[in-house]
Amino acid sequence: MEYNVNLVRSTYNSLEAEEILMELIGHKINFLNQKLFGENIRGKGENTVHYKRRIQELKEEKKTIGILLKSLYGKGIQFKMACNIEIQVIDPREGREQDALVTNEQLKQ
């Protein structure tokens, strides 16, 4: 089963683009920090390397995007942005995509 969410799909000025991108990236960093904290509390180090690496990647992206957008403030530049989230239901026991559990019509109700 697959479902797509169009999270962002519009044109924004540099201030709006910065606000949207910084919030999205910031929330993802916070989510990963919470996961990392939980792993450390439970004494499981399985995913800590992944979480730390991903947090660092996102912080670097956030910094780069911030520099780009700030350099274009007040210049009348617009940013066409799109962020589509693709969701696939995977059965971990079978390692394959799960058949539809609900129909798209049911999801939209």
Sine and cosine of phi, psi and omega as CSV:
sin_phi,cos_phi,sin_psi,cos_psi,sin_omega,cos_omega
0.00,0.00,0.67,-0.75,0.01,-1.00
-0.74,-0.68,0.61,-0.79,0.03,-1.00
-0.63,-0.77,0.65,-0.76,0.00,-1.00
-0.89,-0.46,0.65,-0.76,0.05,-1.00
-0.86,-0.51,0.84,-0.54,0.10,-0.99
-1.00,0.05,1.00,-0.05,-0.08,-1.00
-0.96,0.28,-0.70,0.71,0.01,-1.00
-0.74,-0.67,0.74,-0.67,0.00,-1.00
-0.32,-0.95,0.99,0.13,0.00,-1.00
-0.17,-0.99,-0.07,-1.00,0.05,-1.00
-0.91,-0.40,0.68,-0.73,-0.12,-0.99
-0.71,-0.71,0.45,-0.89,0.17,-0.99
-0.98,0.20,0.08,-1.00,-0.12,-0.99
-0.90,0.44,-0.59,0.81,0.02,-1.00
-0.92,0.39,-0.69,0.73,0.02,-1.00
-0.92,0.40,-0.68,0.73,0.01,-1.00
-0.88,0.48,-0.68,0.73,0.02,-1.00
-0.89,0.46,-0.70,0.71,-0.02,-1.00
-0.87,0.49,-0.74,0.67,-0.02,-1.00
-0.89,0.45,-0.77,0.64,-0.06,-1.00
-0.91,0.41,-0.67,0.74,-0.01,-1.00
-0.91,0.42,-0.62,0.79,0.03,-1.00
-0.92,0.39,-0.72,0.69,0.00,-1.00
-0.88,0.48,-0.76,0.65,0.00,-1.00
-0.91,0.41,-0.65,0.76,0.01,-1.00
-0.88,0.48,-0.66,0.75,0.03,-1.00
-0.91,0.42,-0.64,0.77,0.02,-1.00
-0.92,0.40,-0.65,0.76,0.05,-1.00
-0.89,0.46,-0.71,0.71,0.03,-1.00
-0.87,0.49,-0.67,0.74,0.04,-1.00
-0.86,0.51,-0.74,0.67,-0.01,-1.00
-0.92,0.40,-0.60,0.80,0.05,-1.00
-0.89,0.46,-0.64,0.77,0.05,-1.00
-0.91,0.42,-0.66,0.75,0.04,-1.00
-0.89,0.45,-0.69,0.73,0.01,-1.00
-0.89,0.46,-0.70,0.71,0.03,-1.00
-0.86,0.50,-0.71,0.70,0.01,-1.00
-0.88,0.47,-0.66,0.75,0.04,-1.00
-0.88,0.47,-0.67,0.75,-0.01,-1.00
-0.92,0.39,-0.63,0.77,0.01,-1.00
-0.90,0.43,-0.68,0.73,-0.02,-1.00
-0.98,0.20,-0.13,0.99,0.01,-1.00
0.97,0.22,0.28,0.96,0.04,-1.00
-0.99,-0.15,0.85,-0.53,0.00,-1.00
-0.97,-0.25,0.23,0.97,-0.10,-0.99
-0.84,0.55,-0.73,0.69,-0.12,-0.99
-0.96,-0.28,0.05,1.00,-0.10,-1.00
-0.89,0.45,-0.61,0.79,0.01,-1.00
-0.90,0.44,-0.70,0.72,0.03,-1.00
-0.88,0.48,-0.74,0.67,-0.02,-1.00
-0.87,0.49,-0.72,0.69,-0.01,-1.00
-0.88,0.47,-0.69,0.72,0.00,-1.00
-0.90,0.44,-0.70,0.72,-0.03,-1.00
-0.92,0.39,-0.63,0.78,0.06,-1.00
-0.87,0.49,-0.71,0.70,0.00,-1.00
-0.90,0.45,-0.68,0.73,0.04,-1.00
-0.86,0.52,-0.71,0.70,-0.03,-1.00
-0.92,0.38,-0.61,0.79,0.05,-1.00
-0.89,0.46,-0.64,0.77,0.03,-1.00
-0.92,0.39,-0.67,0.74,0.05,-1.00
-0.89,0.46,-0.68,0.73,0.00,-1.00
-0.87,0.49,-0.68,0.73,0.01,-1.00
-0.90,0.43,-0.72,0.70,0.00,-1.00
-0.88,0.47,-0.72,0.69,0.02,-1.00
-0.89,0.46,-0.67,0.74,0.02,-1.00
-0.86,0.51,-0.70,0.71,0.02,-1.00
-0.89,0.45,-0.71,0.70,0.01,-1.00
-0.86,0.51,-0.78,0.63,-0.07,-1.00
-0.92,0.39,-0.65,0.76,0.01,-1.00
-0.90,0.44,-0.53,0.85,0.00,-1.00
-0.94,0.34,-0.26,0.97,-0.05,-1.00
-0.94,-0.35,0.09,1.00,0.04,-1.00
-0.82,0.57,0.65,-0.76,0.13,-0.99
0.95,0.31,0.15,0.99,-0.03,-1.00
-0.98,-0.21,0.11,0.99,0.04,-1.00
0.96,0.29,0.25,0.97,-0.01,-1.00
-0.97,0.22,0.66,-0.75,0.06,-1.00
-0.93,-0.37,0.46,-0.89,0.01,-1.00
-0.83,-0.56,0.89,-0.46,0.09,-1.00
-1.00,0.04,0.87,-0.48,-0.09,-1.00
-0.83,-0.56,0.58,-0.81,0.07,-1.00
-0.62,-0.79,0.69,-0.72,0.04,-1.00
-0.65,-0.76,0.96,-0.27,0.00,-1.00
-0.96,-0.29,0.76,-0.65,0.04,-1.00
-0.96,-0.27,0.85,-0.52,0.02,-1.00
-0.98,-0.18,0.83,-0.55,-0.03,-1.00
-0.92,-0.40,0.82,-0.57,0.08,-1.00
-0.85,-0.52,0.72,-0.70,0.04,-1.00
-1.00,0.00,0.87,-0.49,-0.03,-1.00
-0.91,-0.42,0.74,-0.68,0.10,-0.99
-1.00,0.02,0.95,-0.32,-0.07,-1.00
-0.89,0.45,-0.40,0.92,0.01,-1.00
-0.95,0.30,-0.49,0.87,-0.04,-1.00
-0.95,-0.30,-0.24,0.97,0.01,-1.00
0.91,0.42,0.45,0.89,0.01,-1.00
-0.68,-0.74,0.23,-0.97,0.01,-1.00
-0.90,0.44,0.68,-0.73,-0.02,-1.00
-0.99,0.16,0.62,-0.79,0.12,-0.99
-0.88,0.47,0.35,-0.94,-0.04,-1.00
-0.84,0.55,0.82,-0.57,0.06,-1.00
-1.00,0.04,-0.51,0.86,0.08,-1.00
-0.65,-0.76,0.36,-0.93,0.03,-1.00
-0.99,0.11,0.32,-0.95,0.06,-1.00
-0.87,0.50,-0.56,0.83,0.03,-1.00
-0.90,0.44,-0.65,0.76,0.02,-1.00
-0.91,0.42,-0.61,0.79,0.00,-1.00
-0.91,0.42,-0.51,0.86,-0.08,-1.00
-1.00,0.04,-0.04,1.00,0.00,-1.00
-0.97,0.22,0.00,0.00,0.00,0.00
